[in-house]
Amino acid sequence: MGKIAQGVKQPGQLRRSIHRLTKKVMYQRLKKLERYKIIQRKKISDKPLKVYYLLTPLGKKIDRLIKVIKNID
């Protein structure tokens, strides 16, 4: 899960942390992850619109699994 697994992130923070990621592709991926219930989108204010993303319980399980797989020799 990378950067989002490190805590709540706003879209701008995510985009800056992933080299060469376009805004369009980022939002496509975020929508897909939200559809699969891996991340959750929270709106914290209307004007100006502020949104942040965080891992769901399923997303946290997947993140732990990815970390285990990375550590396999």
LOSEVO-456179 format. One record per residue: residue in three letters; x, y, z of N, C-alpha, C in turn. Coordinates in pm, 1 decimal, padded with zeros to 6 digits. Example, Ala and Ser with C-alpha at 12.3 -4.5 7.8 and 13.67 -1.06 7.14 Angstrom:
2
<atom><res>ALA</res><n_u>01319.0</n_u><n_v>-00569.0</n_v><n_w>00780.0</n_w><ca_u>01230.0</ca_u><ca_v>-00450.0</ca_v><ca_w>00780.0</ca_w><c_u>01320.0</c_u><c_v>-00330.0</c_v><c_w>00780.0</c_w></atom>
<atom><res>SER</res><n_u>01285.0</n_u><n_v>-00225.0</n_v><n_w>00708.0</n_w><ca_u>01367.0</ca_u><ca_v>-00106.0</ca_v><ca_w>00714.0</ca_w><c_u>01290.0</c_u><c_v>00003.0</c_v><c_w>00787.0</c_w></atom>
//
This chain:
73
<atom><res>MET</res><n_u>00081.3</n_u><n_v>-00119.6</n_v><n_w>00000.0</n_w><ca_u>00000.0</ca_u><ca_v>00000.0</ca_v><ca_w>00000.0</ca_w><c_u>00085.4</c_u><c_v>00125.7</c_v><c_w>00000.0</c_w></atom>
<atom><res>GLY</res><n_u>00206.1</n_u><n_v>00113.3</n_v><n_w>00047.9</n_w><ca_u>00296.7</ca_u><ca_v>00227.2</ca_v><ca_w>00037.9</ca_w><c_u>00261.1</c_u><c_v>00343.5</c_v><c_w>00126.9</c_w></atom>
<atom><res>LYS</res><n_u>00255.2</n_u><n_v>00462.0</n_v><n_w>00068.1</n_w><ca_u>00241.7</ca_u><ca_v>00586.1</ca_v><ca_w>00144.2</ca_w><c_u>00111.4</c_u><c_v>00595.1</c_v><c_w>00221.5</c_w></atom>
<atom><res>ILE</res><n_u>00002.9</n_u><n_v>00545.5</n_v><n_w>00165.0</n_w><ca_u>-00125.8</ca_u><ca_v>00557.1</ca_v><ca_w>00233.9</ca_w><c_u>-00128.3</c_u><c_v>00470.6</c_v><c_w>00360.0</c_w></atom>
<atom><res>ALA</res><n_u>-00048.0</n_u><n_v>00365.8</n_v><n_w>00363.0</n_w><ca_u>-00040.4</ca_u><ca_v>00279.2</ca_v><ca_w>00481.1</ca_w><c_u>00027.3</c_u><c_v>00349.8</c_v><c_w>00598.0</c_w></atom>
<atom><res>GLN</res><n_u>00097.5</n_u><n_v>00457.2</n_v><n_w>00571.1</n_w><ca_u>00166.5</ca_u><ca_v>00531.6</ca_v><ca_w>00676.3</ca_w><c_u>00072.8</c_u><c_v>00627.5</c_v><c_w>00749.5</c_w></atom>
<atom><res>GLY</res><n_u>-00052.9</n_u><n_v>00631.9</n_v><n_w>00709.0</n_w><ca_u>-00150.5</ca_u><ca_v>00716.5</ca_v><ca_w>00776.7</ca_w><c_u>-00242.1</c_u><c_v>00786.1</c_v><c_w>00678.2</c_w></atom>
<atom><res>VAL</res><n_u>-00328.3</n_u><n_v>00869.3</n_v><n_w>00731.6</n_w><ca_u>-00425.8</ca_u><ca_v>00943.1</ca_v><ca_w>00652.1</ca_w><c_u>-00353.8</c_u><c_v>01036.5</c_v><c_w>00555.8</c_w></atom>
<atom><res>LYS</res><n_u>-00397.9</n_u><n_v>01037.2</n_v><n_w>00431.3</n_w><ca_u>-00332.6</ca_u><ca_v>01120.6</ca_v><ca_w>00330.3</ca_w><c_u>-00435.9</c_u><c_v>01197.5</c_v><c_w>00248.8</c_w></atom>
<atom><res>GLN</res><n_u>-00400.1</n_u><n_v>01319.3</n_v><n_w>00214.7</n_w><ca_u>-00479.7</ca_u><ca_v>01397.3</ca_v><ca_w>00121.3</ca_w><c_u>-00427.3</c_u><c_v>01366.9</c_v><c_w>-00018.5</c_w></atom>
<atom><res>PRO</res><n_u>-00511.7</n_u><n_v>01385.0</n_v><n_w>-00122.6</n_w><ca_u>-00468.7</ca_u><ca_v>01352.2</ca_v><ca_w>-00259.0</ca_w><c_u>-00336.8</c_u><c_v>01417.0</c_v><c_w>-00300.0</c_w></atom>
<atom><res>GLY</res><n_u>-00315.2</n_u><n_v>01541.0</n_v><n_w>-00265.0</n_w><ca_u>-00190.5</ca_u><ca_v>01609.3</ca_v><ca_w>-00301.6</ca_w><c_u>-00068.9</c_u><c_v>01543.6</c_v><c_w>-00239.3</c_w></atom>
<atom><res>GLN</res><n_u>-00082.1</n_u><n_v>01498.7</n_v><n_w>-00114.7</n_w><ca_u>00028.2</ca_u><ca_v>01430.2</ca_v><ca_w>-00047.9</ca_w><c_u>00060.5</c_u><c_v>01299.1</c_v><c_w>-00118.3</c_w></atom>
<atom><res>LEU</res><n_u>-00043.8</n_u><n_v>01226.2</n_v><n_w>-00156.6</n_w><ca_u>-00023.3</ca_u><ca_v>01099.9</ca_v><ca_w>-00227.1</ca_w><c_u>00047.4</c_u><c_v>01122.5</c_v><c_w>-00359.5</c_w></atom>
<atom><res>ARG</res><n_u>-00000.3</n_u><n_v>01220.0</n_v><n_w>-00433.8</n_w><ca_u>00055.0</ca_u><ca_v>01245.4</ca_v><ca_w>-00566.7</ca_w><c_u>00201.7</c_u><c_v>01287.1</c_v><c_w>-00560.5</c_w></atom>
<atom><res>ARG</res><n_u>00236.6</n_u><n_v>01371.0</n_v><n_w>-00464.9</n_w><ca_u>00375.4</ca_u><ca_v>01415.2</ca_v><ca_w>-00450.9</ca_w><c_u>00467.8</c_u><c_v>01301.5</c_v><c_w>-00408.7</c_w></atom>
<atom><res>SER</res><n_u>00411.8</n_u><n_v>01204.3</n_v><n_w>-00337.7</n_w><ca_u>00495.7</ca_u><ca_v>01096.1</ca_v><ca_w>-00286.7</ca_w><c_u>00521.1</c_u><c_v>00985.6</c_v><c_w>-00389.7</c_w></atom>
<atom><res>ILE</res><n_u>00449.0</n_u><n_v>00987.5</n_v><n_w>-00500.2</n_w><ca_u>00465.3</ca_u><ca_v>00883.9</ca_v><ca_w>-00602.4</ca_w><c_u>00515.8</c_u><c_v>00950.5</c_v><c_w>-00729.7</c_w></atom>
<atom><res>HIS</res><n_u>00640.8</n_u><n_v>00926.1</n_v><n_w>-00761.1</n_w><ca_u>00708.1</ca_u><ca_v>00988.5</ca_v><ca_w>-00875.0</ca_w><c_u>00635.6</c_u><c_v>00957.6</c_v><c_w>-01006.7</c_w></atom>
<atom><res>ARG</res><n_u>00614.6</n_u><n_v>01058.8</n_v><n_w>-01088.5</n_w><ca_u>00556.0</ca_u><ca_v>01050.0</ca_v><ca_w>-01222.9</ca_w><c_u>00410.3</c_u><c_v>01003.4</c_v><c_w>-01226.1</c_w></atom>
<atom><res>LEU</res><n_u>00336.9</n_u><n_v>01015.8</n_v><n_w>-01117.9</n_w><ca_u>00196.1</ca_u><ca_v>00977.8</ca_v><ca_w>-01115.5</ca_w><c_u>00112.5</c_u><c_v>01097.6</c_v><c_w>-01159.3</c_w></atom>
<atom><res>THR</res><n_u>00031.5</n_u><n_v>01079.1</n_v><n_w>-01264.1</n_w><ca_u>-00054.2</ca_u><ca_v>01188.6</ca_v><ca_w>-01308.5</ca_w><c_u>-00178.6</c_u><c_v>01194.7</c_v><c_w>-01221.1</c_w></atom>
<atom><res>LYS</res><n_u>-00239.6</n_u><n_v>01310.0</n_v><n_w>-01217.4</n_w><ca_u>-00360.5</ca_u><ca_v>01330.7</ca_v><ca_w>-01138.5</ca_w><c_u>-00471.5</c_u><c_v>01235.4</c_v><c_w>-01184.0</c_w></atom>
<atom><res>LYS</res><n_u>-00487.6</n_u><n_v>01222.5</n_v><n_w>-01314.6</n_w><ca_u>-00592.4</ca_u><ca_v>01137.0</ca_v><ca_w>-01370.4</ca_w><c_u>-00575.0</c_u><c_v>00992.0</c_v><c_w>-01326.5</c_w></atom>
<atom><res>VAL</res><n_u>-00454.5</n_u><n_v>00940.4</n_v><n_w>-01341.3</n_w><ca_u>-00427.4</ca_u><ca_v>00801.0</ca_v><ca_w>-01303.9</ca_w><c_u>-00444.4</c_u><c_v>00782.1</c_v><c_w>-01153.6</c_w></atom>
<atom><res>MET</res><n_u>-00398.8</n_u><n_v>00878.6</n_v><n_w>-01074.3</n_w><ca_u>-00412.4</ca_u><ca_v>00867.7</ca_v><ca_w>-00929.9</ca_w><c_u>-00559.5</c_u><c_v>00854.0</c_v><c_w>-00890.3</c_w></atom>
<atom><res>TYR</res><n_u>-00645.2</n_u><n_v>00940.8</n_v><n_w>-00944.4</n_w><ca_u>-00786.9</ca_u><ca_v>00934.4</ca_v><ca_w>-00908.8</ca_w><c_u>-00852.9</c_u><c_v>00806.7</c_v><c_w>-00959.5</c_w></atom>
<atom><res>GLN</res><n_u>-00811.9</n_u><n_v>00756.4</n_v><n_w>-01074.5</n_w><ca_u>-00864.8</ca_u><ca_v>00628.8</ca_v><ca_w>-01123.8</ca_w><c_u>-00830.5</c_u><c_v>00516.5</c_v><c_w>-01026.5</c_w></atom>
<atom><res>ARG</res><n_u>-00706.7</n_u><n_v>00514.7</n_v><n_w>-00980.8</n_w><ca_u>-00662.5</ca_u><ca_v>00410.2</ca_v><ca_w>-00887.7</ca_w><c_u>-00730.1</c_u><c_v>00424.0</c_v><c_w>-00751.5</c_w></atom>
<atom><res>LEU</res><n_u>-00744.1</n_u><n_v>00546.9</n_v><n_w>-00703.5</n_w><ca_u>-00811.2</ca_u><ca_v>00567.8</ca_v><ca_w>-00575.3</ca_w><c_u>-00956.2</c_u><c_v>00520.6</c_v><c_w>-00581.3</c_w></atom>
<atom><res>LYS</res><n_u>-01025.1</n_u><n_v>00550.2</n_v><n_w>-00691.2</n_w><ca_u>-01164.6</ca_u><ca_v>00506.8</ca_v><ca_w>-00706.5</ca_w><c_u>-01174.6</c_u><c_v>00354.7</c_v><c_w>-00708.8</c_w></atom>
<atom><res>LYS</res><n_u>-01081.0</n_u><n_v>00289.6</n_v><n_w>-00776.8</n_w><ca_u>-01082.3</ca_u><ca_v>00143.7</ca_v><ca_w>-00783.1</ca_w><c_u>-01056.5</c_u><c_v>00083.2</c_v><c_w>-00644.5</c_w></atom>
<atom><res>LEU</res><n_u>-00958.0</n_u><n_v>00137.2</n_v><n_w>-00572.3</n_w><ca_u>-00929.5</ca_u><ca_v>00088.0</ca_v><ca_w>-00437.5</ca_w><c_u>-01047.2</c_u><c_v>00110.9</c_v><c_w>-00343.5</c_w></atom>
<atom><res>GLU</res><n_u>-01118.3</n_u><n_v>00221.1</n_v><n_w>-00362.5</n_w><ca_u>-01236.5</ca_u><ca_v>00249.5</ca_v><ca_w>-00282.0</ca_w><c_u>-01348.8</c_u><c_v>00151.3</c_v><c_w>-00317.0</c_w></atom>
<atom><res>ARG</res><n_u>-01364.5</n_u><n_v>00122.3</n_v><n_w>-00444.2</n_w><ca_u>-01467.3</ca_u><ca_v>00028.1</ca_v><ca_w>-00489.5</ca_w><c_u>-01443.5</c_u><c_v>-00111.8</c_v><c_w>-00430.8</c_w></atom>
<atom><res>TYR</res><n_u>-01316.0</n_u><n_v>-00150.7</n_v><n_w>-00418.1</n_w><ca_u>-01280.9</ca_u><ca_v>-00280.6</ca_v><ca_w>-00361.0</ca_w><c_u>-01272.8</c_u><c_v>-00277.8</c_v><c_w>-00208.6</c_w></atom>
<atom><res>LYS</res><n_u>-01309.6</n_u><n_v>-00164.6</n_v><n_w>-00148.6</n_w><ca_u>-01312.3</ca_u><ca_v>-00148.0</ca_v><ca_w>-00002.9</ca_w><c_u>-01173.8</c_u><c_v>-00162.6</c_v><c_w>00061.7</c_w></atom>
<atom><res>ILE</res><n_u>-01070.8</n_u><n_v>-00120.4</n_v><n_w>-00010.5</n_w><ca_u>-00934.6</ca_u><ca_v>-00123.9</ca_v><ca_w>00042.2</ca_w><c_u>-00899.3</c_u><c_v>00008.8</c_v><c_w>00107.8</c_w></atom>
<atom><res>ILE</res><n_u>-00950.8</n_u><n_v>00116.8</n_v><n_w>00052.8</n_w><ca_u>-00934.0</ca_u><ca_v>00248.6</ca_v><ca_w>00114.1</ca_w><c_u>-01071.0</c_u><c_v>00311.1</c_v><c_w>00135.4</c_w></atom>
<atom><res>GLN</res><n_u>-01073.0</n_u><n_v>00411.7</n_v><n_w>00220.3</n_w><ca_u>-01195.4</ca_u><ca_v>00485.3</ca_v><ca_w>00247.9</ca_w><c_u>-01170.5</c_u><c_v>00632.5</c_v><c_w>00221.8</c_w></atom>
<atom><res>ARG</res><n_u>-01265.1</n_u><n_v>00697.1</n_v><n_w>00158.0</n_w><ca_u>-01255.7</ca_u><ca_v>00840.0</ca_v><ca_w>00128.3</ca_w><c_u>-01339.5</c_u><c_v>00915.1</c_v><c_w>00230.2</c_w></atom>
<atom><res>LYS</res><n_u>-01281.4</n_u><n_v>01014.6</n_v><n_w>00291.5</n_w><ca_u>-01352.2</ca_u><ca_v>01097.4</ca_v><ca_w>00389.4</ca_w><c_u>-01349.5</c_u><c_v>01241.8</c_v><c_w>00344.4</c_w></atom>
<atom><res>LYS</res><n_u>-01464.3</n_u><n_v>01305.6</n_v><n_w>00350.2</n_w><ca_u>-01473.8</ca_u><ca_v>01448.3</ca_v><ca_w>00319.3</ca_w><c_u>-01480.4</c_u><c_v>01521.5</c_v><c_w>00452.2</c_w></atom>
<atom><res>ILE</res><n_u>-01389.1</n_u><n_v>01616.5</n_v><n_w>00472.9</n_w><ca_u>-01383.6</ca_u><ca_v>01683.8</ca_v><ca_w>00602.8</ca_w><c_u>-01439.4</c_u><c_v>01825.9</c_v><c_w>00600.0</c_w></atom>
<atom><res>SER</res><n_u>-01458.2</n_u><n_v>01881.8</n_v><n_w>00481.3</n_w><ca_u>-01522.1</ca_u><ca_v>02012.9</ca_v><ca_w>00472.8</ca_w><c_u>-01572.5</c_u><c_v>02034.3</c_v><c_w>00330.5</c_w></atom>
<atom><res>ASP</res><n_u>-01670.5</n_u><n_v>02123.3</n_v><n_w>00317.9</n_w><ca_u>-01728.6</ca_u><ca_v>02151.3</ca_v><ca_w>00186.6</ca_w><c_u>-01658.2</c_u><c_v>02264.1</c_v><c_w>00112.5</c_w></atom>
<atom><res>LYS</res><n_u>-01632.1</n_u><n_v>02373.2</n_v><n_w>00181.8</n_w><ca_u>-01571.5</ca_u><ca_v>02488.1</ca_v><ca_w>00115.6</ca_w><c_u>-01455.2</c_u><c_v>02538.4</c_v><c_w>00196.9</c_w></atom>
<atom><res>PRO</res><n_u>-01337.1</n_u><n_v>02530.6</n_v><n_w>00149.9</n_w><ca_u>-01297.1</ca_u><ca_v>02458.2</ca_v><ca_w>00029.5</ca_w><c_u>-01305.2</c_u><c_v>02306.9</c_v><c_w>00054.9</c_w></atom>
<atom><res>LEU</res><n_u>-01332.7</n_u><n_v>02233.0</n_v><n_w>-00049.6</n_w><ca_u>-01345.8</ca_u><ca_v>02088.6</ca_v><ca_w>-00039.2</ca_w><c_u>-01213.6</c_u><c_v>02027.1</c_v><c_w>00007.1</c_w></atom>
<atom><res>LYS</res><n_u>-01220.1</n_u><n_v>01949.9</n_v><n_w>00113.3</n_w><ca_u>-01101.6</ca_u><ca_v>01879.5</ca_v><ca_w>00163.0</ca_w><c_u>-01138.3</c_u><c_v>01732.8</c_v><c_w>00177.7</c_w></atom>
<atom><res>VAL</res><n_u>-01056.3</n_u><n_v>01649.8</n_v><n_w>00117.9</n_w><ca_u>-01079.0</ca_u><ca_v>01506.0</ca_v><ca_w>00117.9</ca_w><c_u>-00951.5</c_u><c_v>01437.6</c_v><c_w>00164.1</c_w></atom>
<atom><res>TYR</res><n_u>-00965.6</n_u><n_v>01327.6</n_v><n_w>00234.7</n_w><ca_u>-00849.4</ca_u><ca_v>01247.3</ca_v><ca_w>00267.5</ca_w><c_u>-00884.4</c_u><c_v>01099.9</c_v><c_w>00253.5</c_w></atom>
<atom><res>TYR</res><n_u>-00782.0</n_u><n_v>01018.2</n_v><n_w>00244.9</n_w><ca_u>-00797.7</ca_u><ca_v>00874.6</ca_v><ca_w>00226.1</ca_w><c_u>-00726.1</c_u><c_v>00800.4</c_v><c_w>00337.4</c_w></atom>
<atom><res>LEU</res><n_u>-00783.8</n_u><n_v>00688.1</n_v><n_w>00376.9</n_w><ca_u>-00721.3</ca_u><ca_v>00603.1</ca_v><ca_w>00476.0</ca_w><c_u>-00752.2</c_u><c_v>00457.2</c_v><c_w>00444.8</c_w></atom>
<atom><res>LEU</res><n_u>-00671.5</n_u><n_v>00367.9</n_v><n_w>00498.3</n_w><ca_u>-00693.9</ca_u><ca_v>00226.0</ca_v><ca_w>00475.6</ca_w><c_u>-00813.2</c_u><c_v>00177.6</c_v><c_w>00557.6</c_w></atom>
<atom><res>THR</res><n_u>-00890.9</n_u><n_v>00088.5</n_v><n_w>00499.4</n_w><ca_u>-00997.8</ca_u><ca_v>00020.2</ca_v><ca_w>00570.7</ca_w><c_u>-00935.7</c_u><c_v>-00096.9</c_v><c_w>00646.2</c_w></atom>
<atom><res>PRO</res><n_u>-01011.4</n_u><n_v>-00166.4</n_v><n_w>00729.9</n_w><ca_u>-00956.0</ca_u><ca_v>-00286.4</ca_v><ca_w>00793.4</ca_w><c_u>-00905.3</c_u><c_v>-00388.2</c_v><c_w>00689.8</c_w></atom>
<atom><res>LEU</res><n_u>-00976.5</n_u><n_v>-00405.5</n_v><n_w>00580.0</n_w><ca_u>-00929.7</ca_u><ca_v>-00495.1</ca_v><ca_w>00474.1</ca_w><c_u>-00799.0</c_u><c_v>-00444.3</c_v><c_w>00415.0</c_w></atom>
<atom><res>GLY</res><n_u>-00788.5</n_u><n_v>-00315.6</n_v><n_w>00392.5</n_w><ca_u>-00666.1</ca_u><ca_v>-00256.6</ca_v><ca_w>00339.2</ca_w><c_u>-00547.1</c_u><c_v>-00278.4</c_v><c_w>00431.6</c_w></atom>
<atom><res>LYS</res><n_u>-00571.3</n_u><n_v>-00270.6</n_v><n_w>00562.7</n_w><ca_u>-00464.0</ca_u><ca_v>-00293.8</ca_v><ca_w>00659.2</ca_w><c_u>-00416.9</c_u><c_v>-00439.4</c_v><c_w>00654.6</c_w></atom>
<atom><res>LYS</res><n_u>-00511.6</n_u><n_v>-00532.7</n_v><n_w>00638.1</n_w><ca_u>-00474.3</ca_u><ca_v>-00674.4</ca_v><ca_w>00626.9</ca_w><c_u>-00390.5</c_u><c_v>-00697.5</c_v><c_w>00501.8</c_w></atom>
<atom><res>ILE</res><n_u>-00431.8</n_u><n_v>-00637.7</n_v><n_w>00391.3</n_w><ca_u>-00357.7</ca_u><ca_v>-00651.9</ca_v><ca_w>00266.3</ca_w><c_u>-00218.4</c_u><c_v>-00592.3</c_v><c_w>00279.9</c_w></atom>
<atom><res>ASP</res><n_u>-00208.6</n_u><n_v>-00478.3</n_v><n_w>00346.6</n_w><ca_u>-00077.9</ca_u><ca_v>-00415.3</ca_v><ca_w>00367.6</ca_w><c_u>00014.0</c_u><c_v>-00506.5</c_v><c_w>00447.3</c_w></atom>
<atom><res>ARG</res><n_u>-00037.8</n_u><n_v>-00567.1</n_v><n_w>00552.8</n_w><ca_u>00044.0</ca_u><ca_v>-00660.0</ca_v><ca_w>00632.2</ca_w><c_u>00089.4</c_u><c_v>-00778.5</c_v><c_w>00547.5</c_w></atom>
<atom><res>LEU</res><n_u>00000.8</n_u><n_v>-00830.5</n_v><n_w>00464.1</n_w><ca_u>00034.4</ca_u><ca_v>-00942.9</ca_v><ca_w>00377.1</ca_w><c_u>00144.9</c_u><c_v>-00904.7</c_v><c_w>00278.8</c_w></atom>
<atom><res>ILE</res><n_u>00134.8</n_u><n_v>-00787.7</n_v><n_w>00220.9</n_w><ca_u>00237.7</ca_u><ca_v>-00740.2</ca_v><ca_w>00126.9</ca_w><c_u>00372.9</c_u><c_v>-00729.8</c_v><c_w>00196.8</c_w></atom>
<atom><res>LYS</res><n_u>00372.9</n_u><n_v>-00679.7</n_v><n_w>00320.3</n_w><ca_u>00498.7</ca_u><ca_v>-00667.8</ca_v><ca_w>00395.5</ca_w><c_u>00559.9</c_u><c_v>-00805.7</c_v><c_w>00422.9</c_w></atom>
<atom><res>VAL</res><n_u>00476.7</n_u><n_v>-00904.5</n_v><n_w>00454.1</n_w><ca_u>00526.9</ca_u><ca_v>-01040.2</ca_v><ca_w>00477.3</ca_w><c_u>00587.5</c_u><c_v>-01097.1</c_v><c_w>00348.9</c_w></atom>
<atom><res>ILE</res><n_u>00517.4</n_u><n_v>-01077.7</n_v><n_w>00238.0</n_w><ca_u>00565.9</ca_u><ca_v>-01128.8</ca_v><ca_w>00109.7</ca_w><c_u>00698.4</c_u><c_v>-01064.0</c_v><c_w>00071.8</c_w></atom>
<atom><res>LYS</res><n_u>00712.6</n_u><n_v>-00934.6</n_v><n_w>00095.7</n_w><ca_u>00837.5</ca_u><ca_v>-00864.1</ca_v><ca_w>00065.8</ca_w><c_u>00955.6</c_u><c_v>-00919.9</c_v><c_w>00144.8</c_w></atom>
<atom><res>ASN</res><n_u>00928.7</n_u><n_v>-00971.2</n_v><n_w>00265.3</n_w><ca_u>01035.6</ca_u><ca_v>-01019.7</ca_v><ca_w>00352.2</ca_w><c_u>01069.9</c_u><c_v>-01165.6</c_v><c_w>00330.8</c_w></atom>
<atom><res>ILE</res><n_u>01001.5</n_u><n_v>-01232.5</n_v><n_w>00239.4</n_w><ca_u>01033.5</ca_u><ca_v>-01371.9</ca_v><ca_w>00211.0</ca_w><c_u>01164.4</c_u><c_v>-01377.3</c_v><c_w>00132.6</c_w></atom>
<atom><res>ASP</res><n_u>01254.1</n_u><n_v>-01462.5</n_v><n_w>00175.2</n_w><ca_u>01385.4</ca_u><ca_v>-01473.6</ca_v><ca_w>00108.0</ca_w><c_u>01379.5</c_u><c_v>-01570.3</c_v><c_w>-00005.9</c_w></atom>
//
